[in-house]
Amino acid sequence: MNRRLGPEGIQGIGGGGLVSAESERNLQIAEDLCLKGRPNDAAPYLMKALEDPNNVDADIQMSYLSNDLFFSIEVLELAEKKARTLLINRLGPSCFDDGGPCVGKFYEIILTRPYMRVLQALVRMCFETKQYEKGANIIIEMLRLCPEDNLTQRFWLGPFLIRIGRAADALFFCQMWIHTARNDHGIPIRGGTVFQAPSSQLLTPETEERYSKHAACDLVHTAALAAFKLWGNCPQAAQLLRIAVGTNPDILAKIVARRAQPAKGKMTPGRGFNGPDEAHDYLWMAQDLWMEPDVCNWVNEDPTVEKEVLKCCSRPECPAQETAAIQFKRCSSCHQVMYCGAACQKADWKRHKPECLKQVEYKKNMKNILKNKPTTSLVYVLRGGVVHPI
């Protein structure tokens, strides 16, 4: 949640009046310096921002600067207690209670957003320190408070659950989100965390085709993996694997090619749906789960996977196709197309150039927005059901 883009960017942290203007100003300077790779220069401003105990976003920034991740968790846990107490004082003692006026509606209450960002940072630190059960419980709490999941923690929960031996819950959770998101049934109750036995019913061919084109690649890959962990090499797991490779072949291509797991996530804003950046971040989070020998053998033996991961050259006139996964090189600028060799890439440049430059400009603008810099062209965001230029 980039607070500078939404209502907090206009009204201030938590809707204004929560943090002093001086503390917020110092935090913004510190954040901008960190984004420029100057953490030492940011430190004095961050320390000034921390003088306001209500500025838990400053605690989050400090946790990211520490080399001691367990110290970072301590910082964030203290920030969570501060933010929780503040919400109880402002919203009433029942604001965290089921059936109260706030639970399930946190997204609508701008005052709750700093608290939710603290929980999000805690999830990240739990992942980095391999405290998966703790991280899963935090995500489940976040979804109880905010089922809409504007912080997209649903993409983290499934792998966490698989890691702690809860494959059935991981599959049920992914099924809930895939089904509701693709069938306009709204938001799952408590964000999909009212766990029940997952469905073992095969999808119709029409539904399989629709999900292959439109379902979120993170959720479908996790669902396929969970089904295999739960039931082995069965028709249900095979169907989910076919859907998964259809949503984003890049993920299983890296598994088949046995590429090294990404050392860190990109977490880029405004990345394309089911694109290369989403594949990168999913592999950063879960590739080791797919590299287990039985899982790897299952993937390698599936004929649909073999067919989908072998790409064709992007020059329309060229019939070349890969004979091994990740054999062709992507365009180094946009990463959206791939070629069998430099000759084809050069020959296709005139056709590809407009789309390539458009994609590069879009990514540059999204980075500029994150760094609070002006954009080179209008970028639009959806706010309150209305599209606004940034």
C-alpha positions in Angstrom: 0.0 0.0 0.0 1.8 3.1 -1.2 0.3 5.7 1.1 1.4 8.6 -1.2 -1.0 7.6 -4.0 -4.2 7.2 -2.1 -6.1 9.4 0.3 -3.2 9.4 2.8 -1.2 11.2 0.1 -3.7 14.0 0.3 -4.8 13.9 4.0 -1.7 12.6 5.7 -0.8 9.3 7.4 -3.8 7.6 8.7 -6.0 10.3 7.3 -4.2 13.2 9.0 -4.0 14.3 12.6 -2.4 11.0 13.6 1.3 11.9 13.0 2.8 15.4 13.3 3.6 17.1 10.0 7.3 17.4 11.0 7.5 13.6 11.6 5.8 12.8 8.4 8.0 15.2 6.5 11.2 13.7 7.9 9.9 10.2 7.1 9.3 11.1 3.5 12.8 12.5 3.2 14.2 9.3 4.8 12.2 7.1 2.5 13.3 9.0 -0.6 16.9 8.8 0.4 16.6 5.0 1.0 15.1 4.6 -2.5 18.1 6.3 -3.9 20.4 3.9 -2.1 21.5 6.4 0.5 20.5 4.8 3.9 23.2 6.5 5.9 22.0 9.9 4.8 18.5 8.8 5.6 19.3 7.8 9.2 19.2 11.3 10.8 15.8 12.1 9.2 14.4 8.7 10.3 15.5 9.3 13.9 13.7 12.6 13.8 10.6 10.9 12.4 10.7 8.3 15.2 10.4 11.1 17.8 6.6 10.9 17.2 5.6 7.5 18.7 2.5 7.4 16.5 4.5 7.2 13.3 4.7 3.5 13.0 5.6 3.8 9.3 8.9 5.1 10.6 9.3 1.9 12.6 8.6 -0.1 9.4 11.3 1.9 7.5 13.8 1.3 10.4 13.1 -2.4 10.4 14.0 -2.6 6.7 17.3 -0.8 7.3 18.5 -3.2 10.0 20.8 -6.1 9.1 19.5 -8.1 12.0 16.1 -9.4 10.9 15.2 -10.7 14.4 15.8 -7.2 15.7 13.5 -5.9 12.9 10.8 -8.3 14.1 11.1 -6.9 17.6 10.8 -3.3 16.2 7.7 -4.3 14.3 6.1 -6.1 17.1 6.5 -3.1 19.3 5.0 -1.0 16.5 2.1 -3.3 16.2 1.3 -2.9 19.9 1.5 0.9 19.7 -0.7 1.0 16.6 -3.2 -1.5 18.1 -3.5 0.6 21.3 -4.0 3.7 19.2 -6.8 2.2 17.2 -8.6 1.0 20.3 -8.3 4.5 21.8 -9.6 6.1 18.6 -12.2 3.5 17.3 -13.3 2.0 20.6 -12.6 -1.2 22.6 -14.5 -3.4 20.2 -12.7 -2.4 17.0 -10.9 -5.8 16.8 -13.8 -7.9 17.9 -15.8 -10.1 15.5 -19.2 -8.6 15.1 -17.9 -5.2 16.0 -18.2 -2.1 13.9 -14.7 -2.4 12.3 -13.7 -6.0 11.6 -14.1 -6.8 8.0 -14.2 -3.1 7.1 -10.6 -2.0 7.8 -10.1 -1.0 4.2 -12.9 1.6 4.5 -11.3 3.1 7.6 -8.2 5.1 6.7 -7.0 5.3 10.3 -6.3 1.5 10.2 -3.9 1.6 7.3 -0.7 2.2 9.2 -1.5 -0.7 11.5 -2.1 -3.0 8.5 1.2 -1.9 6.9 3.0 -3.0 10.2 1.4 -6.4 9.8 2.4 -6.6 6.2 6.0 -5.8 7.1 5.9 -8.5 9.8 4.8 -11.1 7.2 7.8 -10.2 5.1 10.2 -10.5 8.0 8.6 -13.9 9.0 9.3 -15.1 5.5 12.9 -13.9 5.6 13.5 -15.6 8.9 11.5 -18.8 8.0 8.9 -18.3 10.7 6.2 -19.6 8.4 3.6 -20.5 11.0 3.8 -17.1 12.6 3.6 -15.4 9.2 0.6 -17.5 8.2 -1.3 -16.5 11.4 -0.6 -12.8 10.8 -1.9 -13.1 7.2 -5.1 -14.9 8.5 -5.6 -12.0 11.0 -5.1 -9.5 8.2 -7.7 -11.1 6.1 -10.1 -11.3 9.0 -9.8 -7.5 9.5 -9.7 -6.7 5.8 -11.2 -9.5 3.5 -10.7 -7.4 0.4 -6.9 -7.8 0.9 -5.7 -4.6 -0.7 -2.2 -5.5 0.5 -2.3 -8.7 -1.6 -1.3 -11.0 1.2 -3.4 -13.8 -0.2 -0.5 -14.6 -2.6 1.8 -15.3 0.4 -0.6 -17.4 2.5 -0.8 -20.5 0.3 3.0 -21.2 0.2 3.2 -20.5 4.0 0.5 -23.0 4.7 2.1 -25.7 2.5 5.4 -25.1 4.3 3.8 -25.9 7.7 2.0 -29.0 6.5 -1.4 -27.5 5.8 -1.8 -28.4 2.1 -5.6 -28.9 2.4 -6.1 -25.4 3.8 -3.8 -24.0 1.1 -5.9 -25.7 -1.6 -9.2 -24.6 -0.1 -7.9 -21.0 0.3 -6.7 -20.8 -3.3 -10.0 -22.4 -4.6 -12.0 -19.7 -2.8 -10.0 -16.8 -4.3 -9.8 -18.3 -7.8 -13.5 -19.1 -7.9 -14.7 -15.8 -6.5 -12.4 -13.6 -8.5 -13.2 -15.3 -11.8 -16.9 -15.6 -11.3 -17.7 -12.2 -9.8 -19.0 -13.7 -6.6 -17.4 -10.9 -4.5 -14.9 -11.4 -1.7 -14.6 -14.8 0.2 -15.8 -14.7 3.8 -12.9 -13.6 6.0 -10.7 -13.5 2.9 -11.1 -17.2 2.4 -9.8 -18.3 5.8 -12.9 -20.1 7.1 -11.1 -23.3 6.2 -13.0 -26.3 5.1 -12.2 -29.5 3.1 -11.1 -28.5 -0.4 -13.2 -29.5 -3.4 -12.0 -32.6 -5.3 -14.4 -32.0 -8.2 -12.9 -31.6 -11.6 -13.6 -28.4 -13.4 -15.5 -28.4 -16.7 -13.4 -27.9 -19.9 -14.9 -24.4 -20.3 -14.0 -23.4 -16.7 -10.5 -24.8 -17.2 -10.0 -22.8 -20.3 -11.3 -19.6 -18.6 -9.1 -20.0 -15.6 -6.0 -20.7 -17.8 -6.5 -17.3 -19.4 -7.7 -15.2 -16.5 -6.8 -16.7 -13.1 -3.9 -15.3 -11.0 -0.8 -17.3 -11.7 0.3 -17.2 -8.0 -2.9 -18.8 -6.7 -3.2 -21.4 -9.4 0.4 -22.6 -9.0 -0.1 -22.9 -5.3 -3.4 -24.7 -5.8 -1.7 -27.2 -8.1 1.2 -27.8 -5.7 -1.2 -28.2 -2.7 -3.4 -30.7 -4.7 -0.3 -32.8 -5.5 0.9 -32.6 -1.9 -2.6 -33.7 -0.7 -3.6 -36.3 -3.3 -0.5 -37.1 -5.3 -0.4 -37.4 -9.1 -4.2 -37.4 -9.7 -6.6 -35.9 -12.3 -7.4 -32.9 -10.0 -3.7 -32.0 -9.5 -3.0 -32.5 -13.2 -5.8 -30.2 -14.2 -4.6 -27.5 -11.9 -1.1 -27.9 -13.3 -2.4 -27.4 -16.8 -4.2 -24.3 -15.7 -1.1 -23.0 -13.9 1.2 -23.3 -16.9 -1.5 -21.6 -19.0 -1.6 -18.6 -16.7 2.2 -18.0 -16.7 4.5 -20.5 -18.5 7.6 -18.6 -17.1 7.2 -20.1 -13.7 7.3 -23.8 -14.6 9.8 -23.1 -17.4 12.3 -22.1 -14.6 11.4 -25.2 -12.7 12.0 -27.5 -15.8 15.2 -25.7 -16.6 16.3 -26.0 -12.9 17.3 -22.3 -12.8 18.5 -20.9 -9.5 15.8 -19.5 -7.1 15.7 -15.7 -7.1 17.6 -14.3 -4.1 15.1 -11.5 -3.6 11.8 -10.3 -4.8 11.2 -7.4 -7.1 7.8 -6.4 -5.7 7.5 -3.8 -8.5 4.5 -1.5 -8.5 2.1 -1.7 -11.5 3.6 -4.9 -12.9 1.7 -6.7 -15.6 -0.8 -9.3 -14.6 0.7 -12.8 -14.8 3.8 -11.3 -16.4 7.6 -11.9 -15.9 7.8 -9.9 -12.6 5.0 -11.9 -11.0 6.7 -15.1 -12.1 9.9 -13.8 -10.5 8.3 -13.0 -7.2 6.4 -16.3 -7.0 9.6 -18.2 -7.6 11.4 -16.1 -5.0 8.7 -17.1 -2.5 8.1 -20.8 -3.4 10.5 -22.2 -6.0 12.2 -24.5 -3.4 8.8 -26.2 -2.8 8.7 -27.0 -6.5 12.2 -28.3 -6.7 11.5 -31.2 -4.3 12.3 -34.5 -6.3 8.7 -35.9 -6.4 7.3 -32.5 -7.4 9.9 -32.0 -10.0 9.3 -35.4 -11.5 5.6 -34.7 -11.6 6.1 -31.5 -13.5 8.7 -32.9 -15.9 6.4 -35.8 -16.8 3.4 -33.7 -17.7 2.9 -33.4 -21.5 1.1 -30.1 -21.3 3.9 -28.5 -19.3 6.5 -29.7 -21.8 4.4 -28.2 -24.6 3.7 -24.8 -22.9 7.2 -24.0 -21.6 8.9 -24.4 -25.0 8.5 -20.9 -26.5 8.5 -19.9 -30.2 10.6 -17.0 -31.6 8.6 -13.7 -31.3 9.4 -12.7 -34.9 6.2 -13.7 -36.8 8.1 -14.9 -39.8 10.4 -17.2 -37.8 9.2 -20.8 -37.2 11.9 -21.6 -34.6 10.9 -23.1 -31.3 12.9 -23.9 -28.2 14.1 -27.5 -27.7 14.9 -26.8 -24.0 13.2 -24.5 -21.5 14.6 -21.0 -21.3 16.7 -21.5 -24.4 15.7 -18.2 -26.1 16.7 -14.8 -24.8 14.1 -12.1 -23.9 14.2 -8.5 -25.1 16.5 -6.9 -22.5 14.4 -3.8 -22.4 10.8 -4.9 -22.0 11.2 -8.6 -21.2 7.9 -9.3 -23.0 9.2 -11.0 -26.2 12.0 -13.5 -27.0 14.1 -14.4 -30.0 16.0 -17.4 -31.2 19.0 -15.2 -31.9 20.3 -11.7 -32.5 19.5 -11.8 -36.2 15.7 -12.3 -35.6 15.7 -9.7 -32.8 17.3 -7.1 -35.2 14.9 -8.0 -38.0 11.9 -7.7 -35.7 12.9 -4.4 -34.1 10.8 -2.1 -36.4 7.6 -4.1 -35.5 8.4 -4.5 -31.9 9.8 -1.1 -31.1 6.6 0.8 -30.4 5.3 -1.7 -27.9 8.7 -2.1 -26.3 9.1 1.6 -25.8 5.6 1.8 -24.4 6.3 -0.9 -21.9 9.6 0.6 -20.8 8.0 4.0 -20.4 5.2 2.5 -18.3 7.7 0.8 -16.0 9.7 4.0 -15.7 6.6 6.0 -14.8 5.6 3.5 -12.1 9.1 3.7 -10.6 8.9 7.5 -10.7 5.6 7.4 -8.8 7.2 5.2 -6.2 10.1 7.6 -5.8 7.7 10.6 -5.8 9.1 11.9 -9.1 7.2 13.4 -12.0 6.0 11.0 -14.7 6.8 11.4 -18.4 3.2 10.8 -19.4 -0.2 10.5 -17.6 -0.6 7.4 -15.4 -4.1 6.6 -14.2 -5.2 4.9 -10.9 -8.6 3.7 -9.8 -9.7 5.5 -6.6 -13.2 5.4 -5.2 -14.6 3.7 -8.3 -13.3 6.6 -10.5 -10.2 6.7 -12.7 -7.9 9.6 -11.8 -4.7 10.8 -13.5 -1.7 10.9 -11.2 
